[in-house]
């Protein structure tokens, strides 16, 4: 009998109408729904579970050759609104969908009103740009200087950029007057056009006001609720309940009080759902689950025995994993081929393997479907990583806007107040206006490369330097000296390590590859690079000392576990050193799960273990019976004796004290050491440290739309009570962050009054260490379900069941802190919620408003995340070089200090650092970017900075094409500016220091090191008799009466002739 027939026979006896079907364990609910021929709506507890159920149903639909079902996300920003609108637009009358209970009553467009609100765009159509902009605003689109996320638009003259809510690519609409001339997509990363479109329909970026029942919007569909605590009053008549629990009764806990409450509320409605047992069999006791078998080797034999009575289908997550399972069966003389899903129904063998996406298996009489969950055990949920579309927009965070503090390398720290236009000799130029103590300076925008935005830790306000004083030069001298001291210290440490000799680990074998393959997810390129670097280090005779940087959720632990396996394979012990007891237990659980299929002994020491237990662990460790030991600074005690220590993994070393760090150095002498840190370091610094400090960086960011819904609100008892109760009802835990110790217990008591059923604990940094650890341990072990704490929970904690965080007075916290706190939730398969509590907007500072807006937008824009990364970079460099660098960072700004540090490191390595020649061009055309062409000042200055960095003709051509693409044809002033850059590019190549025009004559001055010979200049003179004059350091050409275009053409010809006469290496 085929799989479809077996399922149909099994479920044939279940009632078709209103009922409660229980005992639907594993993926059985998906099977039941996949078998339905008529359209339906399935409701899950939350969005993430709904998406998982949809994938499971589609897996079975693929198996049964049925039509796919659709997933309706919750409303959470323009991207999800677009997905919701697209589903309404594309869903056929007979289609089925899966969503969360939140959408039972929802503000969703119906197809008719959606069509009425759409805008059709097509080349040749006449539409007023002003009216189109107004219509976009009505549809929920918002105006931005540069489009990077869904729901945004930017109008620049004849060009309108728009990111439709339903499109994966933004649109660029080019007008001629009010006629659409061209319609094309563009890359939000590079902002360059991609492909032309014949037409496009733009749908709203917001949902309609008011809410309607989902059964009204999608009529004629049966409704099934998998929510264990549904709102029975909201469920449409005739709905059925599906329960994953294997007992009768309306609630997951068989809570009779809850049932009675439902009965009273609904007038006996709960009793109207008759119970039916789905008859799903339990896998417990079959010998398949990891806790019931010794190793993977025994799995094949167990399944072979079961296959005599049941057909067995194994679902692997990847082709490689499927083939490895086939190998395991082959070694046990058991045939288990990998087949296509579409062929599984017709396959006549007893055991087969398919590649697919299924969250859990199902067991009925005659059929057993297994997934990696049953074979390898429960694994931490994984949020797929996708490449952010905003990667190159980091530079926009360095944009200088009026009011910002800036650093000029010659004058110091000042405040940028804006740009002004000045006319000099009939030529207009744009100047940056910077205020200092005692005066104001005006800098031509062409020299913007000498100016950078002031950056230090968030909240630091710099002291403005005095014009004409010596304080700035003194600050730079102090910073340079400090940078040289740090570079020398680093080089000394490196030299010491280079002389040491350590254990040489053997190259990887098939067993290593097998361990690697049991990682369920696809490694990112950064992860693979880090793994390769670490394994290469371990296979060399020089002891490894590598720093692995990567934010929470980027996969550092997996990389560390690969290194640990390599050490254990060569019979060497591994010590994992962590700053807190909670982290020790977390790592212990993670390592134990990951190594479950291999004969590796893992243990941990903790003050929560009895003395007898700890002594036993230490004894077995000294005898070599423990392969991997995990613990806090207790591992550094003289009582701890290793048998053959080969690898030391240190998590967040900067959190250890000075004395503990010294002990770490002692312990790591001669053995391989891997340091893990969650704070990033600047890319340029990472490059300059190459060869001195071995660093691997995992910087593939999490997906843009994180599974955390952010809400900004005033302190509201009703909102807070609902948020707490919602999390507790789904069996979760809550962080309540209150960053003031003096009234933290008052807040805890208030919460206790709001939700008296909760178990509340308090944690703050001034508690005795053991008391704090006890509270955190109770939260970790779920004895406490609401933790009221200061911001100490901001890093290092991984509590999968804590999926709501409430941050009180969020306006008083820095963006990096808010980002890290928000990162505590949404790390499992459950949707996370972050509530940022602040005073009313009217009393917030402008900075606080910006921070909270950025945090709220983090869920889909990513800009807040990147801004936080900038602040975290400063912390990260402090972790490498020590907190003492902060004084220099505050004085001269982070970017200039990093530049000095990079130069000092290069000099310490013996690399000669030559300052690149920057030619001065003093010609007099009107050369600037008009406000009418690029209106937004930050974006305009960003383009000036980019123009100043253009190095050759090809780059200038490419830049000019980009301007044309993004903003329309450049005006004459921009063309003149680019011509000056072309002259500067040629001058740099010829080592010309200055090209200056005065009274109709242009003087060209060479650098003493120029490769241009006097004879070459003489050859120019012959063809320009009477107009050219020789000078001691160059020449002068008479251009009296010539306009800028004639002057530019003449100079270009001269510079081109000189370039042609240079040796090939210098001319390139």
N, C-alpha and C positions, 0 to 999 in steps of 0.2 A: 504494500500500500504506500502511495506517495505521501510526502509531508503534508500537502494541502488536505488530502483525504483524511489523514490521521487527525489533524486539527479539527476539521469539520465534524467528524464522527464524535470527537471528544466533547466539543461544545454544543452539539445538537440538542442536548436535553435542557439547556439553559433557557429561561423565559425570554421572549422577544420584547415584551413591554416593560412598563415601569417596575423596577426591582433593584435590590442591592445585591450585587454579585461579589462575594468575598473569596479569600484565598487565591487571589491573582498575584502570586509571587513572581519575582524576576521580571521578565519582559512579557508575561502572560497578558497584561492589559493591552499591549500593542498587538498581540496576536488576535485577540478577540475583536479589536477595532479594525484590524487589517482585513478580517474575514467579512466585514460588513459590505454589502453590495450597494446599499443606499447611503446618501450623504449624511454626515454627522458633524457635530461640534464636540470636541473633547476638552474638558476643563481640568487643568492641573493646579496644584497649590500655588506655584509661582512661575515666573517666566522661564527660568533655567530648566525646571523640571518639564515644562511644556515643550521646550525645544528638544529635550532629550527624548520625550515620548514621541514627538513627531519623527525624529530620526529612526527610532525603533520601528514605528509603524511602516515607514518607507522602506526599511530593510525587509520586512515581511512582505510588503507589497511587491518589492523586487523579486522576492522568492516565489510569490504567487502570480507574477506577471500582471499585477493590478495597477491602477492609476495612483500616482503620488498624492499625498495629502499635503496641506499647506500649513505653515506656522505663522501665527499672528503675534508679533511682539507687543510688549507693553509700550505705552507712549512715554518716551524719555529723550526728547530732543528731535531735531529735524531728520536725522538719519532713520530713526524708527518710525517717525511719522510718514516718511517717504515709503518705507517698506509696507506700512499698513495701507497707505493709499494704493500702492501698486497691487497689493493682494486684492483689494476691493475691485480694482480696475480689471485685473486679469482672471479673477476667479470665475470659472464657468458656473452655470446654474446648478450643476450636479457635483461640484467640488466639496471636499471635506476639509475641515481645518482644526488645528489644535492651538489652544491659547491658555492663559492663566485665568483663575477665578476673578482677578481684578477687572477683566474685560466682560464680565457678565452684564454690567451696565457700563457703556463706554461712549466716549465722544468720538465716534468714527463716521467718516463720510459714507453715504451710500453712493451707488454708482451714478445715479441721476444728478445729485448735487455736486459730485466730483467733476462730472463732465461740464456742468455749468460754470465751475470755478476755474477751469483749465484755460491756458493761453497757448494758442497755436502759433508757432514761429516758422517762417519759411522765407528764403531769399526771394526778393521781389515784392514782399508784402510791405505796405506803407503803414507805419505805426508811429505815433508821436513818442519820442524817447521819454518826455516828461510824464505822459500818461501811462506809459509802460512801467516807469519807475513807481508811480503811485499805486498801480495795480499790484506790483510785486510786494509793496509794503502791506497792502490789504491781505495778500495771501500769506503773510507771515515771514517774508524774507527780510533780512536786515542789512543795512548798508555798512560796508567795511572798506578800508583803504585797499586791501588785497584779499581776494577770495581764496580761502583754503579749506573751508568746511561746508557741509551741506546747509542750505538755508541762507546763504550769503549772496550778496551781489555788490558790484562796484561799477559805477558809471564814470568813465573818463573820456570826456569829449565825444568822439564818434564811436567809441568802443564800450560795450556793456559786457562785463563778465558776470556769469550767473552759475551758481552751483545748485541745480534742481534737487529737490528732496528725493526723487526717485532715480537719480542717475549716479553711476559710479565715477563719471568724469564730469567736470564743470564745462560750461559752454562759453564761447566767446562770440558775441554778436557784433558785427561791424556794420555801421550805418553809412549811408551816403545821404545826408539830409535826414529825412525821416523814413527812408527806404532801407530795409534790411538788404545789405549787399552780400554779406558772407555769414555763414553759420558754421562754426567748427568747435570741436572739443579741444581742451587743452590739459596739460599735465599740471596738477596743483603743486607738484614738487618743484619743477623747473619754471612753471608759468608759461611754457611754450606750447604753441598750437600743435595738435596731433592730426586730426582728420576732419575733412569737410562733411557736413550733414545736409541732406536734402530738406529735412524738416524736423521739428521736435515739438512735443506737447509738454508744457510746464504745468505741474500740479502744485497744489498748496504745500507750504512748509509749516502749516499749523493745522490743528484739528478744529472742527466746528464747535461752537458753544453748545452747552447742554449735553445730556447723555441719553442714550436709548438702549433698550435691551438688545443683546447680540442676536437674539432669535428674530427680532424685527428686521435687522440689517441683513441677516442671512436666513431668510425664512425656509420652511420646509425641511429642516434638518433635525434629526434626533439628537438629544443632548445627553452626554455622559460626563459625570463629575468624578474625578479621582481625588478631589480635595478631601482629606480625612475629616475636616471640620467645615463643611459647606454652609453657606447662608441659605437655609432651606426656603426662606421666604422669597429669595430672589431667583431661585431655580424655576425655570418655566415648567408648566404642567406637563407631566409625562416623562420628565427627566429620569435617568437611571443613575445609580451610584455604583462605582467600581472600587473595591477595596483591596489593597495589597496584603491586608492582614488575614491571618488564617483562623479567624474566629468570628462568631456571629455577634451582632450588635452594631450600633451606628457609629461608634467612635473608635479610633485607633487604640485607645487604652482600655476599651470596654468600660469606660467611665460611666457608671449608672447615674451619677449626679448630673453629668453633662447630658445624658439621654433624657432625663427627667426635665432638665432646663429646656431642651429642644421641644419636648412634648408640650410643656406649658406655653412656650412662646408661639407655637404653631398650631395649638389646638389639636394635638395628637397627630400632627403631620408625619413625624418621624416613624411612627408605627405603620404608615401606609406603604413603606418600601419593604416588601417581603424578601427575606434572605434566601440566596441560592449559593451553594458551594461550587466553586469552579473546578474543584477536584485536581488541582495542581499538586504533583508529588514533591516531597522534600528530598534534597540531595544529601542531607545530613545522614551520616552512617554508611554512605556508599563508598567512602574511601577516596573521593576525588578532591575534596576541599583541602587546602594546604595544611590545615591543622590536623587532618586525619591521615596524612601520608608522610612517610619519611623524606622522600625526595621526588624529583620529577621522573626519575627512572621507573618508579613504581606506578606512575600514572597510566602509562600505556597498557600495562597488564590489567589494571582495574577496569579501564574502559573496554578492553577486549572482552572481558567477562560479561560486562553489561551489554555489549553489542550482540550477544547471543539472543537477548530478549527485546532489545530496543535498538532502533536505528539511531546512530550518533552523528550529529553534525556539529563541528567545532568552528566558531567564528573568530578569526584572527584579525588583528587591527592593521596588519601590513603584510605584503607579500613575503618579506624576509622572515617575519615571525611565523607565518604559515609554513614556510619551507623548513624552518627549524623544528617546528612541531612534527612535521612529516619525518624528519631525521630521527627524532626521539622514538616515534612509533616503529620506524624501520629497525632501529637497534633492538627493539623488543619483538622482532619478527612479526610485525603487525602492519597491514597495508592501510594507509590513510592518505590518499592522494589529495592534492590541492586542485579544486575544480571551480569553475565559474558559478556565480550565484544562479544564473539563469538555467544551468544544467543540473542543479542540486535536486530538483523535483524528480527528474527522470533517472538520476543515478541509481544503480541497482545494488551497489556495495553497502556494507553495514556501517562503515566509518568513512567520513569525508571531511575535508577542511575547505572553508571558503574565506575570502577576504572581504570584510565589511565592517560596518559601524553598528554595534549593538551593545546596549548598556548592561545587559544581563541575560542569563540563559533561561530555559524553561524545561520542565520535566513532566511528561504525561505518559500514560501507558503506551508503550510501543515507540516512543520518540524522546530523545534527550538532545537538547541543544545547549552547548557549552560556550562560554566566552572566556576571555582572559581573566575576568573578574573571579570566576569559579576556579580557574586553574592556578592563577598566581596570587589570588587574594585581593581584598579591597585596596585600591590605590588612591592616592590623593588626586582629587579632580584636577583636570588640566584645562586651562583656557587657551585656546589656540592662539598662536602668535602670528600676526600678519604684519607685513611691512607698513609702517606708517606712511601716509601720503604727505606728511608735513616735515619730513626729515631735514630738508634744506632750509626750513624756515627758522631754524635756530638763529640765523644771522639777524632776523627781524627783531629779536630780543635785544640786540645791541644797537638798534636804531636809537638815535639821539632825538629827543623831543624837548621843546622849551620847558625850562624848569629843572632839567636834569643836571646833576653834577658831572663835569667832564674833566679829563686830564690832558693837558697839552704838555708834550714832553719837554718844552723849553720854559713854559711859564708856570706849570703846576696845576693844582686843582682849582677850578672856577665853576661858575654856574652859567650854563648856556641859556640865553634868553630869547633867541630867535634868529632869523636871518633878515638882512636888509639889502636893498638894491642900491648901488652907487654907480654914478656915471663918471668915467675918467677919460678925458680926451675923446669924447663922443662914443665911448664904448661902455656898455653896461656890464657889471659883474655882480655876483651875489656873494655876500660876506656873512660869516658866522659871528654873532655878537656874544662875547663871553665876559661876564662880570667877575672881577677880582677884588680883593681887599685893597682899596686905594685907587681903583681905576677900571677901565674897560678896554678890551682889545677887539679888533676886527680881523678875522682870518679869512682870506679868500677860500671859497669852498674847494677850489682845486687842491688845496693843501690839507684836506680833511684827514689824510693818512697820519698826520701828526697828532690827531685828537682821538681819544677813545672815551667811551662812557665809563664813569667811575663805578667800580664794583667792589664791594666788601661784603661781610656778612650782613644779612638783611637787618635793617634797623640802625645801622651805623651811619651817622651823619658826619661827613668829613669837614675838616677846617679849611676854609677857603684861603689860598695862599696870597701873600702880599706882593703886589707888582713892584719890581725893582729891588726886592729884598734878597737875602741869601738863603732864606729858609728852605726854598724848594731844592736848591742845589745840595744843601746839607742833607735833606731827606733822601735824595737820590743816592748820595754817597753812602749813607748809612745802610740803605737797602741793598746796594751793590755789594758792600762789604759782607753783609749777612748772607747774601746769596752765594758769595764765593766760599764762605765758611761751610755752608750746608753742602755745597758741591764737593769740597775737599773731604768732608766727613763721609759722604756717600762713596767717594772713590776709594777711600781708605778701607771701608767695610768691604767693598767689592774686591779689592786686592787681597784682603785676608781670606775671603771665601774662595778665591781662585786658587790659592795655594793648598786648600784642604782637599782631602780625598775621601770619598764615601763609598757606599755599596753600589755596585752596578747591577741594576735590575735587568732581568732577561727580557728579550723582545716578546711581543704579544703572541699568544697561541690561539688555537681554535676555542679554548675555554674562555679566554678573554673576550673574543668576539661574541661568544654565546652570552656572557654576562652583559656586554654592551647591548645586545639585541633585546634583552628583556626590559629595556627602557621602552615604555609603551608609546612614546611620542617621538616625533621627528626632531632631531637635534637642530638647533639653529647653526648657521655658519660660524658664529662667534663661539658657540659651545664646542664645536668640532675643532676649531683652531686652538682653543684653550686646552682641550684634551690632548691634542697632538703635541703642543708645546710641553705640557707637563710630563707626558710619557717619554718624550725626547730627553727632558731633564733627568728623569729617573734612570734612563738607560745610559747616562754618562757617568764618569767617575767623580765629577764635581758635584758636591751635595747641592740639591735643589734648594733655592730660596726664592720662591715665586709669590707674587701678590696677584690674587684673582679678584677683580672688581666687577660688580654687577648688582643692579638693584634687586630688591625682593621680587621673587617670581621669575627671575631671568635664568635660573637653572644652575646656580653655583654649586649647590649640594650634590647634584648629579655628577658634576665634573669631579668633585672631591671624592665621591664614592668610586669612580673609575680608578682614581689614583690609589685609593685604599685597597681595591681588589688586586691591583697590580702588586702592591706590597705583600698582601697576604698570600698571593700565589707563590711568591718566592720565600715563603715561611718567615716573613718579617711581621712584627707587630705594628699596629697603627694606634696612635693616641690622638684623640680629637678633643681639643681644649676649647671650652666655651666660657663666656663671662658669667652666665647665670645657671642656677639649678634647673629652671624651667626649660632653658634651651638644651641642657644636657638630656633631659627626658625626651624632648621633641626629637633631637637628633637620634637618640636611641631607637625610638619608634620608627623613624624614617629609614635608618640603616637596617634595622631588623627586617622591615618589610621588603626592602630592595634586595637584601641578600638571602631572602627566604628559600630560594631554590638551590642554594649552594651550601656546602658544609663549612660554614664560617661561624665561629663563636663570637658573639658580640655582647658586651656588658657595659654597665656604667656605675660610677660611684656618685653618691649623692648624700647629703646630710639627712635625707628622708629615709635612707636605708639604715637598718640597725647596725650596731658595731660588729655584731657577728656576721651579718651579710657582707659588710664592707671588707672585713678581714678575710672572708672566704674568697671574695673577688680578687683582692690583692694577692692572696696566696696562689690562686690559679693563674693570675697574670705573671707572677714571678716564675712559675713553672712552665710558662709557655702554653697554657691551656686556654687563654683568652687571646683571640686574634686582634680584635678591635675594642679598645677601651675608650669610653666617652666620659668626660667629667669637667668640673670647674677647676679653679686654681689648686684644688686638693690634689690634682694629678702631679703638681710640682713639688709635693712634699717629699722629704727624704725617705719616708716610709714606703713610697711607691717604687718598686723595683721591677724593671722590665727584663724580659728574657732575651729578646732580640728586637729591640725597637728599630724600625726602619723608616717610618714616616710620621711626621707630626703635622696635624692639620689644626690651624689656629683660626677660630672664628671671631672676627672683630677684635683684633689685638689691641687697638687703641683704647678699648674699654678696661683694659687691665692696668693695675698700678705700676709705678716705676720698679718697685722691688720684684713684682711678679714678672715684668718684662725681662729683667735680668736673669731670672730663673729660666724663662723660656729660652733665652740665648744659650744658657748652660745646657739645657736639655736637648736643644737642636744642634749642638756642635757635632759636626761630622755626619749628621743624618739629614734626610730630605725633609724640607719644611714647606708647607703650603699655607699662605695666609689668605683668608677670605674677608672681604669687606663689602658692605652695601653702599658705601658712599663713592660716587664716581670721581674720576680725575680728568682734568682737561686733556683732550686728544694731543695737543701740541706738546704738553709736558710728558705725556706717555711716550711720544716719539723721541724726545730729547734724552729721556732716561734709558733708551735702548742701549744695552751693553753694560749698564751700571746696575740698574735695578730691574730684574726680570718681572714684567707685568703682563698679565693677560686681562683683556677687558671684554666683558660680555655686555654689549650695548644695544642688542636688538630689543626694541621697546615692546612693552605689552601692547595688545591691540588698542586702537584709539578709543573705541567705545567700550570702556571697562564695565564689568557687571556690577557697578555700584551706582545707585540712584542718589544724587545729591540734592538736599533741600536746605535752603537758607531761610531761617525764620526767627521771629522774636521769641523770648521765653514764654511758652504757652503750655500750661498744665495739661490741657486736653490733648494737644499734639504729642507731648512727651509721653503721657499715659498710653495713648494709642500705639505709639512707636514701640514702647517697652512691651506692652501686652501682645502686640503682633509678633514680636520676636520670640517671646516666651511661649506663645501658643504653638509655634512651629518647632519647639524644642531647642531653641537657640540661646545664645548668651549675648550680653550687651556690654560695651565699653561706654561709660559716661565720664568724659574728660572735663575736669574742673581744675584749672591750673593755679588755684590759690589755696594754700594749705590752711590758712587761718579760719576759713569757713567751709572746708570740705565736708566735715561731719554734719554740718547744718544741711547741706545739699543732700547728703546720704539719707538723713532723717526725712527730709521732704519727699524724696523718691519712695521711701518706705511707706509714707502715707498715701502716695499716689497708687502704688502697686503693692499692697500689703502681702500678697502671696509670694513675692520675690525674695530670694536669698541674696542679700546685698553685702558686699565687702568693700573696704576702703584701702587704698594703697597710695603712698606718696614717698618721696625721696628722703624725708627726714625720719622715717620710721626706722627702728633698729633693723639691721640687715636680716636677721633670722625671722623677725615678725613679718617683714615685707615678703620674704620668700615663702613663708607659710601661707599668707593671703593669696599670693600668685599661684601657689601650688593647688590651693583649694579651688581657685578659678579654673585652672588647667584641668583638674579632675572633676569639674562640674558640680562641686559642692556649693559654689557660688554662681548665680546666673546673671547678676549685674555687678560689675566692678566699677566703683567710683574712684577715679585716680587722677593724678596730675599727668603731665605729658610724658611721664617715664615709660608709658606703654607704646611710645611712638616708634620703637624699632626693636627688631629681634623676635617679637612674639608671633607665633603662628598658631592661632586657636581656630581651627576650621569651623567650629560651631558658633563662634562669635561673628555674627554677620550684620549687626547694627552698631553704629558708633554715634554718640551724641556729644558734640563738642561745645561746651558752654563758653560764652564770651570768645568766640572764634575770631572776633575782630582784633583781639589783642595778640594774636599769634602770627608768626611769619608764615609765608606761603610754603616754604620747604617743610616746616613743622606740620602744617595742615595737610600737605600732600602725604607725608609719612604716616600721620595718624589715620588718614583716610585709607591708606594701604593696609591697615589692620583687618579690614573686612572685605568681603567679596572675593575670598581666596579659595573657596570651595565651589561646589556645583550649585550652591544656593545663592540667590540674588542678595546682594549687600545693600544696606542703606546707610547713608551718612547725613546726619542732621547738624547743620552749623548754626548755633544759636548766637544771635547778636542783638544789640539794641536797635531801635527803629532807624531806618536809613537816614532820617533827618539829623540824627546826632552823631553819625559815623563820620570819621575823617575820610578824605578822598582816597588816601592810600588803602584804608581798611575796606572801602567799597570796592576798589579795584581787585584787592586780594580775594574777597568773597565772591565776586563775579567770576574771577578766573577759576576758583575752586568749583563753583557750580557748573562751569562749562567744561571742566576736566573730563567729564564722562564721554564727550564726543569730539571736542575740539583739539585737545592735546596741548594747547598753548600753556595752560596752567602747569601741566606736567613739565614742560620744557623750561618754564621760568623757574620752577622749583629746582630743576636740574642745575641751573646756573648757580643757585645758592649752594646746592649740595657739592658742586665742584670745588668751591672754596673750602668747604669742610673736608672734602676728600684729600686735597693737597695738604691740608693741615695734618691729616692722619699719617701722611708719608714723611713730612718734614718737621712735624712737631708743632704744638700750639704757639710756640714762640714766634712763628712767622707772622702771626696776626698783627703785630705792631706795625710791621712794614706794609702789610696789605692795607691797613687803615690809613697810613700816611700817603702812599703813592697810588693806591688802587691795585686791585688784583691783577689786571691784565699787564700793566707795566712791570709789576714785580715778577710775574711769571716769565715775561720776556727776559728780564735780567737773570732769572734763575736758569732759564734755558741756555743763555749765553755763558753763564758761569760754568754750567755742566759741560758745555762743549769745550771751553777753555781747559777745564780740568782733565778732559779726555785727550787734550793735545791737539784739538781741531782749531785751526785758525779761523776766527770769525771776522769776515770782511763786511764792512758796512756797504750796502749797495748804493751806487751813485744815483742820486735823484736829481735829474736836470731841472733847472729853473727856466721856464718859458715866459718871457715878458713881452707878449705881443698884445695888440689892442683891438681885437674884434669884440663884439657883444657875444660872450660865450657863457651861457648858463642854461639851466632848465626852467623854463617859464612855469609859473604856478598854474596857468591854464592847461599845461601839458601834463604835469604830475602835481596834483593839488596838495596832497597830504604831505606835511613837512618832513615827518619821519621817513616816509618812503622816498621822498626827494633826496634827503641827505644820504640815505642808503645807496641810492644810485650814484650820487657824487663819489661815495667811497668806492663803489665798484669801478667807476670810471678811472679813479686815481690808481687802481690796482691793475688796469689793463696793461699787459706787458709787450704785446706785439700786434702786428697788423691783422693777423688771423683772429685774435681775441677781440679786437676792435670791430672787425667786420661782423663777427658773431653777435656782439653786444648791440650793434646798430640794427641787425635783423630782429633781435629780441624786442628792442624798443618799438620797431615798426609793427611787430606782431601784437604786442601788449597794449600799446597806447596810440597806435596809428602813426602816420608819417611824421618824423621828427621835424620840428620847426628849424629855421635857419640858425637860431642861437645854439641849439643842441648840436647841429652839424658842425658849427664852428668849434664848439668844445671838443668834439671828437677829432677834428683836424689837429687841434693843438696836441691831443694825446698821440696822434700819429707822429707828429714832429718829435714829441718827447720820447716815443719808442725808438725812433731812429737815433736821436741824440744819446740815449742810454747805450745803445749798441756801439756808437762811435766814441763813447766816453767824453761827450760834450757836457761841460758843467752848466753853461748858460747860453740861451739865445734871447737877446734883448733888443727891442726896437726903440730908437730915440731919434726924433727929428728926421724921419724918413730913411734912416740907416739901420740895418740889422747887424748887430755884433754877435759873433759866434766864438765862445771861449772854450778851449779844450782842457781836460784834466791832464796833469803831468804824465799820467800812466797811459795815455791814449796810444793806440797802435797806428793812428793816422800819421803818415810821414809828411814832412814839408814839401817834398816833391809832388805828392798827390794833390796838395792844395795849389801848388804852382800850376798844375795841369788845368785846374778849374779857372785860374786867372786868365789863361790864354784864350778861353772861349768867352770870357766876360770882361774884356779889356775896357778900362775906364770906369767900371762899376765896382770892382773888387779891390780891396786894400788889405795888405798883410799887416798883422799885428804880432807882437812877441808871443802871445799865447793863443792866437787864432787868426781870424780874419773878419773883415767888415764888408758888407754888400750894400750898395746904394739902391734903395727902392722908392725914391721920392716920387710922389704922384700915383703910386700903385695902391689899389684897394687890397683888402685882406686876401681875397681869392687869388689875385695875381702874386701877392707876397708869398702865400702858402704854396702855390704851384712852383715858384722859383726856388724856394727853400727846399721843397721836397725833391726837386731835381738834383740840387747840390748834394743833399744828404744821401740820395740814392747812388750818385756817381761815386762818392767817397766809400760807401758800403761795398760797392762792386770791386773796389781796389783792395779791400781788406783781405787778409788770409781767410780761408773758408771757415775755420773754427770760430774766428772772431765775428764774422759776418752773420753767422747763424744765430 
